[in-house]
Amino acid sequence: MPIGTQGASASLPVSWISERAASTAREMLVQLAAKQLNADVAELTLANGKVVHARTIRSIGLGELTH
């Protein structure tokens, strides 16, 4: 019998992989922002396409981090 995936049986691993990749990307972007904003990663939030340092209200857009 061939080994393969069918229907919903493939969605769980693909979903998990996608979520893990997104989580890793978020972590990397926040780390980049921390360097550029000279802030601690724990003080940053990611929302609405920006990484924000709440204490100083400084922010950087995700597009700026990728260039």
N, C-alpha and C positions, 0 to 999 in steps of 0.2 A: 504494500500500500504506500503510495507516495506521501511524503510529508509536505504540508503546505498550510496555508491559512485560507479560511473562507468566512465571508460575512463578518459578523460581530467579533469573531474570535481574533481578528487582526486589529480591531480598534483599540483594545486595551494597551497592548505594547506600543503602538504608534502614538497613542495619546500620551502615554507616560514619557516616551522619548521626546515628544514635542514640548511637553511641560517642563521637562528637565532642561532642554535646550533653551527655552525661554527664560527659565530661572537663572541659568548660567550667564546668558546675555545681559540680563538685568544687573546681576552682580558685577559683571565687568564694566558696564556703563557707569554704575554708581562709583566704582573704584576710580575710574577715569575722572569723573566729576569731582571726587574728593581731592584728587591731586590738583586739578585746575582751580578749585575753589579754596584750596588750602584748608580743608575741613575734615573732620573725622567721619568715616563712613556711617557710623551709628547716628550721626546728627542729620543725615540726608534722607529725603523721601523722593520717590519717583512718582509723578502724577502728571497727567495732561501733557505728555511729551517733554517734560522738564524734570531735572533733578534740582531740588530746592533745599537750601540750608536754612532751616526755619529761624534759627537764632539771629542771623544777619539779613534774612530775606533775600539773599543772593541766589541766583539760579542760573542754570545753563541748559540750553535746549539739547535734545538728543542729537539733532542734526549737527550741532556744533561739535559734539563729542566724536562724531564719526568722520570728521574731516581733518 
